[in-house]
Each structure stands twice: as C-alpha cells, then as structure tokens.
Amino acid sequence: MTFISLALGFLLGLILALGRVYGKTIISGFCSGYIEVIRGTPLLVQLFIIYFGLPQVGINLDPLTAALIGFALNSGAYQAEYLRGSIQSIESGQMVAARSLGMTKLKAIGNIILPQALRISIPAWSNELIYLIKYTSIAYIIQVRELTAEGKFIAAHTFRFLEIFAIIAIIYLVLTMIFTEVIDRIEKKISIPGIGTIKRSEHRII
C-alpha cells in the first residue's frame, strides 16, 4: 500500500504542482482548491467517503482498492506542495534563459526546472514515505488486512495485546528508521552543490 500509494500520489502531485505554478488561472485555481480540500479534511474521513460513500452512487470498491485510492489522493495533495515549493525555489532566470535559447516552456520545465526541483524536494518528500508507512495502519478501519489488522486478530485470539502491539510498533519503527537512512544517503549522493533543500517538516494534517 505504501509504495503504490506513494507512486500514484507522486504522479498526481507532479501534475497538481505544475498546474498550480505554470497553469492558467482556472487550472491553477482548481489545483489549489483540490490541495486545500484534501489537506483540510482528515484522511480517515476521505477513506470513509470512498469506501462507504461511493457505493451510494453505484461505485463499489473492495477495501484494498479503496485504501489505495484514498492514500494516493491524499498523498498527492501533500506531494504537490513539496514539489511546488521546490519548483518555485529555482531561480526564474533559468526559465528565461532556457526560453531565450529556443526551448519551449514544456522542454524547459522537463529538462531544466524539474531535474533540480526533484532533487531539492527529497527531504520534504521523504516525509511522505514515512507518513504513509505509518498511516496505512488506519486502513484496517475499512477492513483491509494490513499489519495492524492482523495484529488485532492475533491479539484477540491470544489475549496478548501488549506483546502483539508492541511488536507491531517495533516493526513500524524499524521500517521508518531503515527508509529514513536510505533516503538520507540518496539525498547526499544526488544533492546539487550550492542549491539548498526544502527541509523536512514535522507536522502533517491527516
């Protein structure tokens, strides 16, 4: 769930970020509105709308599909803001220079702006990976048999709640530590000398 949601969220976030920064007024407004709505409502409520609400209009999704869609839509809004910040941190003169050399706006974005912006956004973007690893635990509320749900079933059968959930907490902790270290190494390896980074944020509205 984490990696599929992260990948889908990245694609959505990239479209939203580009639309917000380079789109016309209507497109930029739509992207901004989507981001604000998603960031301003709880992830759990969004999952409930997708899983329990959509069947009322004839759209029935299995729990895993509903969870993936919910996580991807939610993650996309946050990733869009990470990417938007990194895109806007690139000096506007680079776009002007690229256009003066005959590049189209699309080519300038793809070849000049995005390669730098994606590197700059890694520290903030890595937050999303860590968040998703942990927040996939709430998918059990819509009947997804993920790690927390399995732990709950085992605990209910064995009555060893403390031990089971302590083990689950350790698993999440180990996973977040491993991926944090991996991302830190990637960040150092591909960092651009002389260009700052968008720092990791400590808070996220779910």
Secondary structure, 3 states (H helix, E strand, C coil): CHHHHHHHHHHHHHHHHHHHHHCCHHHHHHHHHHHHHHHCCCHHHHHHHHHHHHHHHCCCCCHHHHHHHHHHHHHHHHHHHHHHHHHHHCCHHHHHHHHHCCCCHHHHHHHHHHHHHHHHCHHHHHHHHHHHHHHHHHHHHHCCCCHHHHHHHHHHHHCCHHHHHHHHHHHHHHHHHHHHHHHHHHHHHHCCCCCCCCCCCCCCCC
